[in-house]
Amino acid sequence: MLLATTKIEDFDRFLKIFSTKGAAKRKQYGSKGATVFRDPTEDDRVWVIFDWDAEGFKNFLSDPEVPAIIQEAGHKGRPQAARLGGQYNA
């Protein structure tokens, strides 16, 4: 699992590309799915939990076709993986 965040221009535009072109490209790098959350305090930020490993995410971002997909989706910057703060049993 991987948690990532990014700022976007328009949620509907982002979701359309994220769930089509983005999903097809992520699948090439081993992503098994994603859950998208809207940030409760920043209208232009989304958080995504990926069923994906960090290596696949890194390779995805290195793909030469990804910048065009990110631009089409309306990202304001490059998606960033959240840093793990801890892991607990309950």
Sequence and secondary structure as in RCSB ss.txt:
>XXXX:A:sequence
MLLATTKIEDFDRFLKIFSTKGAAKRKQYGSKGATVFRDPTEDDRVWVIFDWDAEGFKNFLSDPEVPAIIQEAGH
KGRPQAARLGGQYNA
>XXXX:A:secstr
 EEEEEEBS HHHHHHHHTTHHHHHHHHTT   EEEEE SS TTEEEEEESS HHHHHHHHHSTTHHHHHHHHTB
SS  EE         
